[in-house]
Amino acid sequence: MSAQPESNIQNGEPSRDAPSQAYVKKVLPPRNRKTTIFGVLVTIIVTLFLVSIAVNENFRWPIVAEYLFHPNILIGIGNTIALTAISMFLGTILGAILALMKLAPTKTLRWISEGYVWFFRGVPLLVQLLFWYNLAALFPQIGLVLPDVGLDLTLNTNALITPFTAAIISLTLHESAYMAEIIRSGILSVNKGQKEAAEALAITPFRAMTRIVLPQAMRIIIPPTGNQIISMLKTTSLVSVIALNDLLYSAQIIYSVNYRVIQLLLVASIWYIVMVTVLTWVQSKVESHYGKGYVPRKVRKKIGR
């Protein structure tokens, strides 16, 4: 008697060993009514709070709208963006160098990098701003003097260290200490076998780092770097203490004349929120680009990536 072929359905019913896809039901998470009710309550409270702010005449929203595109405010926005871009660019480059020094086999390089990170993460940024801005009190002249060859390249420190220069130096040194740790952690996240395979193929260490290790480490480096950029954008408001015309200082100059303190602070807050929103959107796009090889396609479609 010949054996009958196996079938997924026996006597009109699905087989217990190999159930048909038609009988597989999608399992849905149970609804939590408490969570739903809490979410509705929070939404109602937030809505009422926003409405109360919008209809409160003490905020004087027409005055906020009047100064939203004031020329001085726009100049302050430009300076804020310039400070953020330049400091992050220089801080990232210096941070990458420090990260490679900290991963180097030479103890001297590691000690220098660790000491740098320890110092500039420990000194508050506000203290650094005031120190570099008042550097002329310690060194009235900065330059190179070689009497034997008649070389004298000295400059007045006050002319060299302007408020903008002092801000760039302080922000760069401060940010590079944090970027060094971010880049170092990203490099360490890459499997050592990648580097060993590159060495087996006679690929130079520099080429292996730039073409193999760093592209894979970017998936880990990008998210905290994006957070640092957003943090840097808001941290630039500290430069107002050295009279640098950033967004906050521009608002302060205006309300020192018309005494519209709350309205000008609202103007500054609105522009900070707008810039942070744009940076957050850019960060999500960059993260999606470097995460393509790690996030499944179906998941990327669901989360909009």
MIZABA-836859 format. One record per residue (C-alpha): residue number from 1; x, y, z. Coordinates in Angstrom, 1 decimal, decimal comma. Example, Ala and Ser with C-alpha at 12.3 -4.5 7.8 and 13.67 -1.06 7.14 Angstrom:
<recs>
> 1 | 12,3 | -4,5 | 7,8
> 2 | 13,7 | -1,1 | 7,1
</recs>
This chain:
<recs>
> 1 | 0,0 | 0,0 | 0,0
> 2 | 1,6 | 3,3 | -1,2
> 3 | 2,1 | 6,1 | 1,2
> 4 | -0,2 | 9,1 | 0,7
> 5 | 1,4 | 12,5 | 0,2
> 6 | 1,4 | 14,8 | 3,2
> 7 | -1,0 | 17,7 | 3,1
> 8 | -1,4 | 20,8 | 5,1
> 9 | -5,2 | 20,2 | 5,3
> 10 | -6,6 | 16,9 | 6,5
> 11 | -10,4 | 16,3 | 6,5
> 12 | -11,0 | 20,0 | 5,8
> 13 | -9,1 | 21,1 | 8,8
> 14 | -5,6 | 22,6 | 9,0
> 15 | -2,8 | 20,3 | 9,9
> 16 | -1,4 | 20,7 | 13,4
> 17 | 2,2 | 20,1 | 12,1
> 18 | 2,2 | 22,7 | 9,3
> 19 | -0,7 | 25,2 | 9,6
> 20 | -1,7 | 27,1 | 6,5
> 21 | -1,1 | 30,8 | 6,3
> 22 | -4,8 | 31,2 | 5,9
> 23 | -5,3 | 30,1 | 9,5
> 24 | -2,6 | 32,2 | 11,0
> 25 | -4,1 | 35,1 | 12,8
> 26 | -2,3 | 38,4 | 13,5
> 27 | -1,7 | 38,9 | 17,2
> 28 | -2,6 | 42,4 | 18,3
> 29 | -1,4 | 43,9 | 21,6
> 30 | -4,1 | 44,2 | 24,2
> 31 | -5,6 | 47,7 | 24,6
> 32 | -4,8 | 49,4 | 27,8
> 33 | -7,7 | 51,7 | 28,6
> 34 | -5,8 | 53,4 | 31,4
> 35 | -3,0 | 54,5 | 29,1
> 36 | -5,6 | 55,7 | 26,5
> 37 | -7,4 | 57,8 | 29,2
> 38 | -4,2 | 59,2 | 30,5
> 39 | -3,1 | 60,2 | 26,9
> 40 | -6,5 | 61,9 | 26,3
> 41 | -6,2 | 63,8 | 29,6
> 42 | -2,7 | 65,0 | 28,9
> 43 | -3,7 | 66,1 | 25,4
> 44 | -6,6 | 68,1 | 26,9
> 45 | -4,4 | 69,7 | 29,5
> 46 | -1,7 | 70,7 | 27,0
> 47 | -4,4 | 72,1 | 24,6
> 48 | -5,9 | 74,2 | 27,3
> 49 | -2,5 | 75,4 | 28,3
> 50 | -1,6 | 76,5 | 24,7
> 51 | -5,0 | 78,2 | 24,3
> 52 | -4,6 | 80,1 | 27,5
> 53 | -1,2 | 81,3 | 26,3
> 54 | -2,6 | 82,3 | 22,9
> 55 | -5,4 | 84,3 | 24,3
> 56 | -3,5 | 85,9 | 27,1
> 57 | -3,1 | 89,6 | 26,2
> 58 | -0,2 | 90,0 | 28,6
> 59 | 2,0 | 88,2 | 26,1
> 60 | 1,3 | 90,9 | 23,5
> 61 | 1,7 | 88,6 | 20,5
> 62 | 1,5 | 91,5 | 18,0
> 63 | 4,7 | 92,9 | 19,4
> 64 | 6,3 | 89,4 | 19,1
> 65 | 5,3 | 89,3 | 15,5
> 66 | 6,7 | 92,8 | 14,9
> 67 | 10,2 | 91,9 | 16,1
> 68 | 10,3 | 88,4 | 14,7
> 69 | 12,1 | 89,5 | 11,6
> 70 | 13,8 | 92,6 | 13,0
> 71 | 17,2 | 93,2 | 11,2
> 72 | 19,2 | 92,9 | 14,4
> 73 | 17,4 | 89,6 | 15,2
> 74 | 18,3 | 88,2 | 11,8
> 75 | 21,9 | 89,3 | 12,2
> 76 | 22,0 | 87,5 | 15,5
> 77 | 20,6 | 84,4 | 13,9
> 78 | 23,3 | 84,5 | 11,3
> 79 | 26,0 | 84,8 | 13,9
> 80 | 24,5 | 82,0 | 16,0
> 81 | 24,5 | 79,7 | 12,9
> 82 | 28,0 | 80,7 | 12,0
> 83 | 29,3 | 80,0 | 15,6
> 84 | 27,6 | 76,6 | 15,6
> 85 | 28,9 | 75,5 | 12,2
> 86 | 32,5 | 76,7 | 12,6
> 87 | 32,8 | 75,4 | 16,2
> 88 | 31,3 | 72,0 | 15,3
> 89 | 33,5 | 71,6 | 12,2
> 90 | 36,7 | 72,5 | 14,0
> 91 | 35,7 | 70,6 | 17,1
> 92 | 34,9 | 67,4 | 15,1
> 93 | 38,2 | 67,5 | 13,4
> 94 | 40,1 | 68,1 | 16,6
> 95 | 38,0 | 65,5 | 18,3
> 96 | 38,8 | 62,9 | 15,6
> 97 | 42,5 | 63,5 | 16,1
> 98 | 42,2 | 63,2 | 19,9
> 99 | 40,1 | 59,9 | 19,5
> 100 | 42,8 | 58,4 | 17,3
> 101 | 45,5 | 59,5 | 19,8
> 102 | 43,6 | 57,9 | 22,6
> 103 | 43,4 | 54,6 | 20,6
> 104 | 47,1 | 54,8 | 19,6
> 105 | 49,5 | 52,2 | 21,0
> 106 | 51,9 | 54,9 | 22,2
> 107 | 51,3 | 55,8 | 25,8
> 108 | 52,4 | 59,4 | 25,4
> 109 | 49,7 | 60,1 | 22,8
> 110 | 47,1 | 58,4 | 25,0
> 111 | 48,1 | 60,5 | 28,0
> 112 | 48,0 | 63,7 | 26,1
> 113 | 44,6 | 62,9 | 24,7
> 114 | 43,2 | 61,8 | 28,1
> 115 | 44,6 | 64,9 | 29,8
> 116 | 43,1 | 67,2 | 27,1
> 117 | 39,6 | 65,6 | 27,4
> 118 | 39,8 | 65,6 | 31,2
> 119 | 40,7 | 69,3 | 31,4
> 120 | 38,3 | 70,8 | 28,8
> 121 | 35,4 | 68,7 | 30,0
> 122 | 36,1 | 69,8 | 33,5
> 123 | 36,4 | 73,6 | 33,0
> 124 | 32,9 | 75,2 | 32,4
> 125 | 32,4 | 76,8 | 29,0
> 126 | 31,5 | 80,1 | 30,6
> 127 | 34,9 | 80,2 | 32,4
> 128 | 36,7 | 79,4 | 29,1
> 129 | 34,8 | 82,2 | 27,3
> 130 | 35,8 | 84,8 | 29,9
> 131 | 39,4 | 83,5 | 30,0
> 132 | 40,0 | 83,7 | 26,3
> 133 | 38,3 | 87,0 | 26,0
> 134 | 40,6 | 88,5 | 28,7
> 135 | 43,8 | 86,8 | 27,4
> 136 | 45,4 | 90,2 | 26,9
> 137 | 45,7 | 90,5 | 30,6
> 138 | 48,2 | 87,7 | 30,6
> 139 | 49,8 | 88,1 | 27,1
> 140 | 49,6 | 91,7 | 25,8
> 141 | 51,5 | 90,6 | 22,7
> 142 | 51,2 | 87,3 | 20,8
> 143 | 53,6 | 86,3 | 18,1
> 144 | 57,1 | 85,0 | 17,2
> 145 | 60,3 | 86,9 | 17,8
> 146 | 63,7 | 85,8 | 16,6
> 147 | 66,3 | 88,6 | 17,4
> 148 | 69,2 | 86,7 | 15,7
> 149 | 67,5 | 86,8 | 12,3
> 150 | 65,6 | 90,0 | 12,8
> 151 | 62,2 | 88,3 | 12,8
> 152 | 59,4 | 90,0 | 14,7
> 153 | 55,9 | 88,7 | 14,1
> 154 | 54,0 | 90,0 | 17,1
> 155 | 50,4 | 91,2 | 17,2
> 156 | 48,3 | 93,0 | 19,8
> 157 | 46,3 | 90,4 | 21,7
> 158 | 43,2 | 92,7 | 21,9
> 159 | 43,2 | 93,1 | 18,2
> 160 | 43,7 | 89,4 | 17,6
> 161 | 41,3 | 88,0 | 20,2
> 162 | 38,0 | 89,6 | 19,3
> 163 | 34,7 | 88,4 | 20,9
> 164 | 34,0 | 86,2 | 17,8
> 165 | 37,5 | 84,7 | 17,9
> 166 | 37,3 | 84,1 | 21,7
> 167 | 33,9 | 82,4 | 21,2
> 168 | 35,2 | 80,2 | 18,4
> 169 | 38,3 | 79,1 | 20,5
> 170 | 36,2 | 78,4 | 23,6
> 171 | 33,4 | 76,5 | 21,8
> 172 | 35,9 | 74,5 | 19,7
> 173 | 38,1 | 73,4 | 22,6
> 174 | 35,0 | 72,6 | 24,7
> 175 | 33,3 | 70,6 | 21,9
> 176 | 36,4 | 68,7 | 20,8
> 177 | 36,7 | 67,0 | 24,2
> 178 | 33,2 | 65,6 | 23,9
> 179 | 33,5 | 64,7 | 20,2
> 180 | 36,7 | 62,8 | 21,0
> 181 | 34,8 | 60,4 | 23,2
> 182 | 31,9 | 60,1 | 20,7
> 183 | 34,2 | 59,2 | 17,8
> 184 | 36,3 | 56,9 | 20,0
> 185 | 33,2 | 54,9 | 21,1
> 186 | 32,1 | 54,7 | 17,4
> 187 | 35,4 | 53,3 | 16,3
> 188 | 35,5 | 50,8 | 19,2
> 189 | 32,0 | 49,6 | 18,1
> 190 | 33,4 | 48,2 | 14,9
> 191 | 34,5 | 44,6 | 15,0
> 192 | 38,2 | 44,2 | 15,3
> 193 | 38,0 | 41,5 | 12,5
> 194 | 37,4 | 44,3 | 10,0
> 195 | 40,7 | 45,9 | 10,8
> 196 | 42,5 | 42,5 | 10,8
> 197 | 41,0 | 41,7 | 7,4
> 198 | 42,3 | 45,0 | 6,0
> 199 | 45,7 | 44,2 | 7,3
> 200 | 45,6 | 40,8 | 5,7
> 201 | 44,8 | 42,5 | 2,4
> 202 | 47,8 | 44,8 | 2,8
> 203 | 45,6 | 47,9 | 3,1
> 204 | 47,3 | 50,8 | 4,8
> 205 | 46,0 | 51,8 | 8,3
> 206 | 44,9 | 55,2 | 7,1
> 207 | 42,9 | 53,7 | 4,2
> 208 | 41,5 | 51,0 | 6,4
> 209 | 40,3 | 53,7 | 8,9
> 210 | 38,8 | 56,0 | 6,3
> 211 | 37,3 | 53,4 | 4,0
> 212 | 36,4 | 50,5 | 6,3
> 213 | 36,2 | 51,5 | 10,0
> 214 | 34,8 | 55,0 | 10,0
> 215 | 31,9 | 54,3 | 7,5
> 216 | 30,7 | 51,5 | 9,8
> 217 | 31,3 | 53,6 | 12,9
> 218 | 29,2 | 56,5 | 11,5
> 219 | 26,0 | 54,6 | 12,5
> 220 | 27,1 | 55,0 | 16,2
> 221 | 28,7 | 58,4 | 15,8
> 222 | 25,9 | 60,3 | 14,0
> 223 | 23,1 | 60,2 | 16,8
> 224 | 25,2 | 61,7 | 19,6
> 225 | 26,9 | 64,1 | 17,2
> 226 | 23,5 | 65,4 | 16,1
> 227 | 22,6 | 65,9 | 19,8
> 228 | 25,9 | 67,8 | 20,3
> 229 | 25,1 | 70,1 | 17,3
> 230 | 21,7 | 70,9 | 18,8
> 231 | 23,3 | 71,4 | 22,2
> 232 | 26,0 | 73,7 | 20,6
> 233 | 23,3 | 75,8 | 18,9
> 234 | 21,7 | 76,6 | 22,3
> 235 | 25,1 | 76,8 | 24,1
> 236 | 26,1 | 79,7 | 21,9
> 237 | 23,7 | 81,9 | 23,9
> 238 | 26,5 | 82,0 | 26,5
> 239 | 28,6 | 84,3 | 24,2
> 240 | 26,3 | 87,1 | 25,2
> 241 | 28,5 | 87,6 | 28,3
> 242 | 31,3 | 88,8 | 26,1
> 243 | 29,0 | 91,1 | 24,1
> 244 | 29,0 | 89,0 | 20,9
> 245 | 26,0 | 89,8 | 18,8
> 246 | 24,3 | 86,4 | 18,7
> 247 | 20,5 | 85,8 | 18,8
> 248 | 20,1 | 86,2 | 22,5
> 249 | 22,4 | 89,3 | 22,7
> 250 | 20,5 | 90,9 | 19,9
> 251 | 17,2 | 90,4 | 21,8
> 252 | 18,8 | 91,8 | 24,9
> 253 | 20,0 | 94,9 | 23,1
> 254 | 16,5 | 95,6 | 21,7
> 255 | 14,7 | 95,1 | 25,0
> 256 | 17,2 | 97,2 | 26,9
> 257 | 15,8 | 100,1 | 24,8
> 258 | 12,1 | 99,4 | 24,6
> 259 | 11,7 | 97,3 | 27,8
> 260 | 9,8 | 94,5 | 26,0
> 261 | 11,7 | 91,8 | 27,9
> 262 | 9,2 | 89,0 | 27,7
> 263 | 8,3 | 89,7 | 24,0
> 264 | 11,9 | 89,7 | 22,9
> 265 | 12,7 | 86,6 | 24,8
> 266 | 9,8 | 84,9 | 23,1
> 267 | 11,2 | 86,0 | 19,8
> 268 | 14,5 | 84,4 | 20,6
> 269 | 12,8 | 81,2 | 21,9
> 270 | 10,8 | 80,9 | 18,7
> 271 | 13,9 | 81,1 | 16,5
> 272 | 15,8 | 78,7 | 18,6
> 273 | 12,9 | 76,2 | 18,3
> 274 | 12,8 | 76,7 | 14,5
> 275 | 16,5 | 76,0 | 14,2
> 276 | 16,4 | 73,0 | 16,5
> 277 | 13,5 | 71,6 | 14,5
> 278 | 15,4 | 71,9 | 11,2
> 279 | 18,5 | 70,3 | 12,7
> 280 | 16,4 | 67,5 | 14,1
> 281 | 15,0 | 66,8 | 10,7
> 282 | 18,4 | 66,8 | 9,1
> 283 | 19,7 | 64,5 | 11,8
> 284 | 16,9 | 62,0 | 11,1
> 285 | 17,7 | 62,0 | 7,4
> 286 | 21,5 | 61,4 | 8,0
> 287 | 20,7 | 58,6 | 10,5
> 288 | 18,5 | 57,0 | 8,0
> 289 | 21,2 | 57,2 | 5,4
> 290 | 23,9 | 55,5 | 7,5
> 291 | 21,4 | 53,0 | 9,0
> 292 | 20,2 | 51,5 | 5,8
> 293 | 22,3 | 48,4 | 6,1
> 294 | 21,2 | 47,7 | 9,7
> 295 | 17,4 | 48,5 | 9,7
> 296 | 15,2 | 46,1 | 7,7
> 297 | 13,4 | 47,6 | 4,8
> 298 | 9,9 | 46,9 | 6,1
> 299 | 10,8 | 48,5 | 9,4
> 300 | 12,2 | 51,6 | 7,6
> 301 | 9,0 | 52,0 | 5,7
> 302 | 6,9 | 51,8 | 8,9
> 303 | 9,0 | 54,4 | 10,6
> 304 | 9,2 | 56,6 | 7,6
> 305 | 12,8 | 55,9 | 6,7
</recs>
